[in-house]
């Protein structure tokens, strides 16, 4: 039995909280009309990404029970969805680059980005908890954010925790690459999915923000690591794929090999590969 997963590749504007929420809401409603069951949104949806300084970020941050998460919870209840989306989380005197998972019952969990990219280090506090894995009616969903996906240990941790699907809100900056090549970020996603026999749904954004262009490279893989759907680079719109999440629970490649069972953990420890 398959689950319809939709990534909402939307344009965002720095500081336009109301406009960004409206854009996200419209995309979620369109996803629901298209039969989506799991909806993934980009990183830092309500705020945008390219902050001038910590003060600007703090002015746009909101608690996990704030207006954005409350609206996503209401939409999840109205349409029977699981929604994963990024937001700047205010937590006392700290601000995290976070992602929330909501379903019709409310908030299932919040993940705080653990590997910060470039100028994020100057404005965000660093998360220090393992990747989030939550149970939903569609299966176990793991969550991390953008640069986190580029660390094989982090993706493996989600797989070992029994996730049937990894969802990743991202803001992938457009960087130079050879003609005709996929973005290296996408290649790493495909590799992580295939290595762990676990589908991954990555939702990117579009637009230009304070001189930064975005790839707009949302992708949903199957459990073998092949792309089931890839967004049109740089263009706004929803992309969907029907994925058999139960298939990811079988980690065997053949009668002799298993992506979990073949691990040589004691050998890795002796060679300091787990340090």
Secondary structure, DSSP 8 states (H G I E B T S, - for coil): --EEEEEEE-B--TT-HHHHHHHHHHHHHHHHHTT-SEEE--TTTTT-S--SSHHHHHHH-B-TTSHHHHHHHHHHHHHT-EEEEEEEEEETTEEEEEEEEEETTEEEEEEE-SS--TTHHHHSB---S--EEEEETTEEEEEEEGGGGG-HHHHHHHHHTT-SEEEEE---B-----TT---HHHHHHHHHHHHHT-EEEEE--BSEETTEEB----EEE-TTS-EEEE--TT--EEEEEEE-GGGGG--BSSSS-BTTTT--HHHHHHTTTT-
